[in-house]
C-alpha cells in the first residue's frame, strides 16, 4: 500500500513538472502557454493572466518607447513579453521583473 502511494505522488509530481516546464519554455520563447487557463485581461494595452497549477503566466504588453502613439496605433505600438511567476504574485510584479 505504501509503495502505491509513493508511486502516485511521484507520478503527480512528474506530470506537474512537465506541465510547468512546457509552459515556462513557451513563455520564454514568447508563445502562449498550453497548460494554463486564461483568466483575465487588463486594460493596459492587452496584458493577460494565465493560471496554471501553482504558477501564473503573464502576457505583459508595454508601450513601445520608439513609437509615436496616434489614432492608428496597432500591435506595433506595444512590446509583448511573457513572464512566469509564483501563484500569488500580480501583474505589477511581472512588469517589475521585465524592467530589471
DRENBASE-481992 format. One line per field, with one value per residue (C-alpha): x, y, z. Coordinates in pm, 1 decimal. Layout:
u = [X,...]
v = [Y,...]
w = [Z,...]
end
This chain:
u = [0.0,279.4,454.0,138.6,108.6,472.6,428.1,119.2,296.4,596.0,368.1,172.9,494.2,636.2,321.0,320.0,689.9,630.6,335.5,538.8,845.2,642.2,457.8,776.9,972.3,686.3,672.0,1049.0,1000.8,718.5,436.6,115.5,119.9,-59.3,-143.7,-250.8,-600.1,-655.9,-849.5,-841.1,-719.3,-608.6,-692.3,-330.4,-288.1,-386.8,-197.9,-340.5,-315.1,-292.1,-318.3,-153.0,-116.2,89.3,216.2,98.6,196.6,151.3,139.3,261.2,212.3,401.7,413.1,697.1,918.8,1021.7,664.3,458.4,103.3,-176.9,-528.5,-398.4,-171.9,-173.2,12.5,344.4,290.4,333.9,608.2,486.5,668.4,568.5,660.2,619.9,560.2,468.3,98.4,7.0,209.8,34.8,85.8,293.0,548.7,564.2,617.5,893.3,1056.4,1062.1,1214.2,1508.7]
v = [0.0,240.4,173.3,264.8,597.0,681.1,585.5,805.2,1101.9,1063.3,1037.2,1350.8,1546.5,1428.4,1535.7,1874.2,1923.1,1851.1,2093.5,2367.2,2317.6,2322.5,2642.5,2804.0,2727.4,2850.6,3176.7,3217.9,3185.8,3447.1,3195.8,3143.9,2866.8,2538.3,2404.1,2734.8,2879.8,3241.3,3400.8,3767.9,4056.6,4401.9,4737.5,4844.5,4752.4,4386.7,4220.4,3883.4,3644.2,3266.5,3045.5,2706.4,2473.1,2672.4,2924.6,3214.5,3316.3,3682.1,3822.1,4175.5,4448.4,4770.2,5080.2,5078.7,5380.5,5408.6,5461.6,5777.9,5698.2,5815.1,5706.2,5433.8,5271.8,4893.7,4598.9,4753.9,5025.3,4771.6,4534.1,4189.7,3978.5,3661.6,3614.1,3308.6,3393.4,3207.8,3161.7,3464.8,3732.3,4003.0,4190.2,4463.0,4201.2,4068.9,4422.1,4486.3,4156.8,4265.2,4605.8,4457.8]
w = [0.0,91.6,-241.2,-436.0,-255.8,-323.6,-689.7,-720.7,-559.5,-790.0,-1095.6,-998.1,-939.6,-1273.7,-1460.2,-1286.2,-1366.7,-1733.8,-1745.0,-1574.2,-1793.1,-2115.5,-2017.6,-1890.4,-2206.7,-2426.9,-2228.9,-2263.9,-2641.8,-2648.3,-2705.1,-2510.9,-2250.4,-2321.5,-1975.1,-1817.1,-1837.4,-1941.8,-1657.0,-1740.7,-1947.5,-1840.6,-1997.3,-2029.7,-2392.8,-2379.1,-2095.5,-1989.9,-1696.2,-1735.7,-1427.6,-1402.0,-1105.4,-850.8,-1109.3,-1326.1,-1676.2,-1762.7,-2113.1,-2045.3,-2303.2,-2250.5,-2470.5,-2720.4,-2642.2,-3008.7,-3130.2,-3153.7,-3042.6,-3267.6,-3365.0,-3597.4,-3339.1,-3376.6,-3224.0,-3325.6,-3063.8,-2783.0,-2673.1,-2564.0,-2304.9,-2122.8,-1756.2,-1532.0,-1165.7,-847.4,-787.4,-573.4,-749.7,-951.1,-1277.8,-1112.1,-1004.5,-1363.0,-1500.7,-1247.9,-1343.5,-1709.1,-1631.5,-1439.0]
end
